[in-house]
Amino acid sequence: MPCCHAGLAGPFANQFTSDAQRFSAYVGGAASLPTGALGSELISALHVDLKLWQPARMPIGRPYRINDAFGNAWKAARPQRSRDPFKGHPADRAFIESLVLTLPPPPAGCVLSVFDQWIQDTIKAIRGRSLNLAGGAAPAQPYALSTIGMAQKILNLFLKYQACWHVGGKWDQKTGQFVNHPESARVAPFLCALHSPIDSRLLNALLGSPIGQELVDLGLINNQGYLQQANGVFTSWSNLDCLKTYFWFQLMLRKIAMRTWPPGCACQLAANHSNNSAAASNLPPGIFEPGEVWDWLGRLGDFWSDDKKEPKLAVKKKRIVYIKKQQDFWSLKWCCGDWANAGAISFDQEGVPGSYYVNSKIRHAGGDRALWEEIELMGGNFRLVPGFHNAPAHGGVAGIGGGTGYLGYRVFTSQNAAIAYLSQWLTVKYCK
């Protein structure tokens, strides 16, 4: 029976409903988010994403609009630095919207193969339309939706809205309640087949888990959260242009979910989950060479805790924050090669005894979490008073330093004390 564990009355209904409502409340502009489910039943690769998902800030902010599924997916799929060839071409934008809104007819049997073939064809069609509009060739700085990475994100993020609205309801600001959303019912037959939107938030969340560390050790992701393409080049999600990489990543997430499915659901033909080939056998033909999929899965392992029978992704691991020496302060970064800072350490005068200041950005310019958000995600409270001070009126760092857009700072008597504070919530390393 297709997706028998994922429906509104299925055995995983309560688990997915709680996680879906958390996302629905956020995109619906709720003042606070409900608590997600604590269990480990996962209906799909998308559900793995929901377990790892953390909002960048609360409430949903500009330029995103409350409950605007397609508009928000369009904005999120196009990084700020990429040009938009669709401006002034409403017919082409409408064509992309028609692709995103259309799902294939649901089959009577296995839904995984039908969905995977459809999403491959749709990603290629979205990318192709963008390239044709921009001149037919991928430029050095990709245009909006002109890569596999950008095309998959607009599609998968839109479906994330639809799945959460169908299962958990759409948040209505006026009533303060989750309301039924009949238009999203078209996604119901494919709930267990849905993919995860690949972006920096998901990849960075994975890096903070045992899954991500194993992926790094295997050379499939690097410490910047870049995926390795089939040509051996590591690239950001927005520049990803390799279907093989896209599908092995989705297959890995789906396999984590499938380990929790009851026998008989979707394409499962045997009760022995550990020997189930459904996740790979239903991928579109022509993507992988013979043996490639199973070679990857063999290297990745099961990501499963034998003693507790829970996915290892439930483990919170300290994230690495890198200290990079700038001209007159030390920036705090999630990646040494990144241009955007999460925060900064500044001082009264370098090399002279005095105060040291741990500053946090209001928000991360690259769409990641700011320092204060990461600390509070790990159970701390950067903004706790006493000890927290608002940033100067000009928005720069306290002490010697530069930059604007800072939330505030905490004061320490030495560099070691500042680093000891950070080490409670983060693993501190230095850029070479």
C-alpha positions in Angstrom: 0.0 0.0 0.0 1.6 3.3 -1.1 2.7 5.6 1.8 0.6 3.6 4.3 2.5 5.2 7.2 2.2 8.8 6.0 -1.5 9.6 5.7 -3.6 11.6 8.1 -4.6 8.4 9.8 -1.4 6.4 9.4 0.8 5.2 12.2 3.2 8.2 11.8 0.4 10.8 11.6 1.0 12.4 15.0 4.8 12.5 14.5 4.6 14.2 11.1 1.7 16.5 12.1 3.7 18.0 14.9 6.8 18.7 12.8 4.7 20.0 9.9 2.8 22.4 12.1 6.0 23.9 13.4 7.0 24.9 9.9 3.4 26.0 9.0 3.3 28.2 12.0 6.6 29.9 11.0 5.6 30.6 7.4 2.2 31.6 8.6 3.6 34.4 10.7 2.8 32.9 14.2 4.3 34.8 17.1 5.8 31.5 18.5 6.4 28.0 17.2 4.9 24.8 18.6 7.3 22.2 19.8 8.2 19.6 17.2 7.8 15.9 17.9 10.5 14.0 19.9 10.0 10.6 18.2 12.0 9.1 15.4 9.4 8.0 12.9 10.3 9.6 9.5 8.0 9.5 6.6 10.4 10.7 3.9 13.6 12.6 3.0 11.6 15.8 3.5 10.8 14.7 7.1 14.5 14.4 7.8 14.8 18.0 6.7 11.9 19.1 9.0 13.7 17.4 12.0 16.8 19.4 11.3 15.1 22.6 10.3 15.6 25.7 12.4 14.1 29.1 11.4 16.7 31.8 10.6 14.8 34.3 12.8 11.4 34.8 14.3 8.9 35.9 13.0 9.2 35.4 9.2 10.8 38.6 7.8 11.2 40.5 4.7 11.4 40.0 1.8 9.3 36.9 2.4 5.5 37.0 2.6 3.3 35.1 5.0 1.9 31.9 3.4 3.2 32.8 -0.1 4.4 29.3 -1.0 5.5 30.0 -4.6 6.7 33.6 -4.1 8.8 32.6 -1.1 10.2 29.5 -2.9 11.1 31.7 -5.9 13.0 34.2 -3.6 14.8 31.5 -1.6 15.9 29.6 -4.7 17.7 32.6 -6.1 20.7 33.7 -4.1 21.1 37.5 -3.8 24.0 37.7 -6.1 22.4 35.8 -9.0 20.8 37.8 -11.8 17.1 37.2 -12.6 16.5 36.8 -16.3 12.8 36.3 -15.7 12.3 40.0 -14.9 10.1 41.5 -17.6 9.1 38.0 -18.8 5.9 37.2 -17.0 5.0 34.4 -19.4 8.3 32.6 -18.6 7.7 33.0 -14.9 4.2 31.7 -15.3 5.6 28.6 -17.1 7.9 27.9 -14.1 4.9 28.3 -11.8 2.9 25.8 -13.9 5.7 23.3 -13.6 5.9 23.7 -9.8 2.2 23.4 -9.3 1.8 20.2 -11.4 2.3 16.7 -9.9 2.1 13.5 -11.9 -1.0 11.3 -11.7 -0.6 9.0 -8.6 0.1 5.4 -9.4 -1.8 2.5 -7.8 1.5 0.9 -6.7 4.9 2.3 -5.9 5.0 6.1 -5.8 8.8 6.5 -5.4 9.7 5.7 -9.0 6.9 7.9 -10.4 7.9 10.8 -8.2 11.6 10.5 -8.8 11.2 10.4 -12.6 8.8 13.4 -12.4 11.1 15.5 -10.3 14.1 14.8 -12.5 12.2 15.9 -15.6 10.8 19.0 -13.9 14.2 20.1 -12.5 15.7 19.8 -16.0 12.8 21.7 -17.5 13.1 24.6 -15.0 16.8 24.8 -15.5 16.4 24.6 -19.3 13.9 27.5 -19.4 16.2 29.7 -17.4 19.2 29.0 -19.5 17.3 29.6 -22.7 16.0 32.9 -21.4 19.5 33.9 -20.3 21.1 33.0 -23.7 21.4 29.3 -23.6 24.7 28.7 -21.8 25.5 28.6 -18.0 27.5 31.7 -17.1 30.3 31.8 -14.6 27.9 33.4 -12.1 24.7 31.4 -12.6 21.4 33.1 -13.4 18.3 32.5 -11.3 17.1 28.9 -11.6 19.9 28.1 -14.1 21.5 25.2 -12.1 20.2 21.9 -10.7 20.7 23.4 -7.2 18.4 26.4 -7.7 15.8 24.5 -9.8 15.5 21.8 -7.1 15.1 24.3 -4.3 12.1 26.2 -5.8 10.4 22.8 -6.4 11.2 21.1 -3.1 10.6 24.1 -1.0 7.2 24.7 -2.6 6.3 21.0 -1.9 7.5 21.4 1.7 4.8 24.1 2.1 2.2 21.8 0.5 3.0 18.8 2.6 3.0 20.7 5.8 -0.2 22.5 5.0 -1.9 19.2 4.0 -0.9 17.3 7.1 -0.6 20.0 9.7 -2.9 22.7 8.4 -2.2 26.2 7.2 -1.7 28.8 10.0 -4.3 31.5 10.0 -3.0 34.7 11.7 -6.5 36.1 12.2 -7.9 33.1 14.1 -4.6 31.9 15.5 -5.3 28.3 14.4 -4.3 25.7 11.8 -6.9 25.5 9.1 -7.6 22.9 6.4 -6.0 23.6 3.0 -7.8 21.5 0.4 -5.5 22.7 -2.5 -2.5 20.9 -1.0 -4.3 17.5 -1.0 -2.7 16.7 -4.4 0.6 16.0 -2.6 -1.0 13.3 -0.4 -0.2 10.3 -2.5 3.5 11.3 -2.6 4.2 12.1 1.0 6.7 9.3 1.5 8.5 10.1 -1.8 9.1 13.8 -1.2 12.6 15.1 -1.4 14.3 17.6 0.9 15.1 21.2 -0.3 18.9 21.2 -0.5 20.3 24.5 0.9 23.0 25.8 3.2 20.7 25.5 6.3 20.2 21.8 5.8 23.8 21.1 4.9 25.1 23.1 7.9 22.7 21.3 10.2 24.0 17.9 8.8 27.6 19.0 9.5 26.7 19.4 13.1 25.6 15.7 13.3 27.3 12.4 13.1 25.9 12.0 9.7 27.6 15.1 8.4 30.9 14.1 10.0 30.8 10.8 8.3 30.0 12.5 5.0 33.0 14.7 5.5 35.2 11.8 6.3 34.1 10.0 3.1 34.8 13.1 1.1 31.2 13.6 -0.1 30.8 16.9 1.7 33.5 19.3 2.8 33.7 21.4 6.0 32.1 24.4 4.2 28.9 22.4 3.6 29.7 22.0 -0.1 28.6 18.8 -2.0 31.1 16.9 -4.2 29.8 16.6 -7.8 30.6 13.6 -10.0 33.5 15.5 -11.5 35.1 15.7 -8.1 34.5 19.4 -7.6 32.9 20.6 -4.3 30.3 23.3 -4.8 27.6 25.2 -2.9 24.0 24.2 -3.3 23.1 27.1 -5.6 26.0 26.2 -8.0 25.3 22.4 -7.9 24.7 21.2 -11.4 25.0 17.5 -11.2 22.0 15.2 -11.1 24.0 12.3 -9.7 25.0 14.3 -6.7 21.4 15.5 -6.2 20.0 12.0 -6.3 22.6 10.3 -4.1 22.0 13.0 -1.5 18.2 12.5 -1.6 18.6 8.7 -1.6 20.8 8.9 1.6 18.0 11.0 3.3 15.3 8.6 2.1 17.2 5.6 3.3 17.3 7.1 6.8 13.6 7.5 6.7 12.9 4.0 5.2 14.6 2.4 8.2 11.6 3.5 10.3 8.8 2.4 7.9 6.5 -0.5 8.7 6.7 -3.5 6.4 4.5 -3.2 3.3 4.6 0.5 2.9 5.5 2.2 -0.4 7.8 -0.1 -2.4 8.9 -2.4 0.5 8.6 -6.0 -0.5 10.2 -7.6 2.7 10.1 -7.0 6.4 13.9 -7.0 6.5 14.4 -3.2 6.3 18.2 -3.5 6.3 18.1 -5.4 3.1 15.5 -3.2 1.3 16.5 -2.1 -2.1 13.5 0.1 -2.8 15.3 3.4 -2.2 17.7 2.7 -5.0 15.8 0.5 -7.4 13.2 3.2 -8.0 15.5 6.0 -9.1 15.1 7.2 -12.7 17.2 5.2 -15.2 20.3 6.6 -16.7 21.4 8.7 -13.7 23.9 6.3 -12.2 26.3 3.7 -13.6 25.7 0.1 -12.4 26.9 -0.3 -8.9 27.4 3.4 -8.2 24.3 3.8 -5.9 25.2 0.7 -3.8 28.8 1.8 -3.6 27.7 5.1 -2.1 25.2 3.5 0.3 27.8 1.0 1.4 30.2 3.8 2.2 27.5 5.8 4.0 26.2 3.0 6.2 22.9 3.0 7.8 23.2 6.0 10.1 21.4 4.0 12.7 21.9 3.5 16.5 21.7 -0.2 17.1 21.0 0.1 20.8 18.2 2.8 20.8 16.8 2.3 17.3 16.8 6.0 16.7 18.4 8.0 13.9 21.8 9.4 14.8 20.7 12.8 13.5 18.9 13.3 16.7 22.3 13.9 18.4 23.2 17.6 18.9 26.8 18.2 18.2 28.7 21.4 18.8 29.2 23.4 15.6 32.6 24.7 14.7 33.1 28.4 14.8 36.3 29.7 13.2 38.3 32.7 14.4 39.8 34.7 11.5 42.2 37.6 12.2 41.0 40.8 10.5 42.9 44.1 10.4 41.6 45.3 13.8 39.4 42.6 15.2 38.8 38.8 15.0 35.8 37.7 12.9 33.8 34.7 13.9 32.8 32.5 10.9 31.1 29.2 10.2 33.5 28.8 7.3 36.9 30.3 6.8 36.3 31.0 3.2 32.9 32.6 3.7 32.6 36.4 3.3 29.9 36.7 5.9 30.5 36.8 9.7 28.4 35.3 12.4 30.0 37.6 15.0 33.3 39.0 16.1 35.7 39.3 19.0 37.1 42.8 19.6 39.1 44.4 22.4 40.2 47.6 24.0 43.7 47.3 22.6 45.3 44.2 21.2 48.1 42.8 23.3 47.3 45.1 26.2 45.3 43.9 29.3 41.7 45.1 29.0 38.2 44.0 28.1 37.4 41.6 25.3 34.0 41.7 23.6 32.1 38.8 22.0 29.8 40.5 19.4 27.0 38.8 17.5 25.5 39.9 14.2 21.8 40.5 14.1 21.6 38.1 11.2 24.0 36.2 9.0 24.3 37.9 5.6 24.6 34.5 3.9 21.3 33.2 5.2 22.9 31.1 8.0 22.4 31.5 11.7 24.0 34.4 13.6 26.2 33.7 16.6 23.4 34.5 19.1 21.0 32.1 17.3 23.5 29.2 17.3 24.3 29.7 21.0 20.6 29.7 21.9 19.9 26.7 19.7 22.4 24.8 21.8 20.7 25.8 25.0 22.5 29.0 25.9 21.2 32.5 26.0 23.5 35.1 24.5 21.0 37.9 25.1 20.6 37.1 28.9 20.7 40.2 31.1 22.8 41.0 33.1 25.9 40.5 30.9 24.4 41.4 27.6 24.7 44.9 26.1 23.0 46.3 23.0 25.3 47.2 20.1 26.3 50.9 19.8 23.8 53.1 17.9 25.8 52.8 14.7 25.5 49.0 14.8 29.3 48.4 14.9 31.2 46.1 17.2 32.2 47.2 20.7 35.8 48.1 21.3 38.3 48.2 18.4 36.8 46.8 15.3 34.6 47.5 12.3 31.5 46.5 10.5 27.8 47.1 11.1 24.7 45.1 11.7 25.5 43.8 15.2 22.9 42.9 17.7 25.0 43.3 20.9 27.9 41.9 22.9 29.1 40.3 26.1 32.2 41.5 28.0 35.2 39.4 29.2 38.4 40.1 31.0 40.7 38.2 28.5 40.8 36.5 25.2 40.9 33.1 26.9 37.7 34.0 28.9 35.9 35.0 25.7 36.9 31.7 24.0 35.9 29.7 27.1 32.5 31.2 26.9 32.1 30.3 23.2 33.4 26.8 23.9 30.4 26.1 26.1 28.2 26.0 23.0 30.7 25.7 20.1 33.9 24.1 19.0 36.4 27.0 18.5 39.1 26.7 15.8 41.3 29.2 14.0 41.5 29.8 10.3 44.9 29.0 8.9 
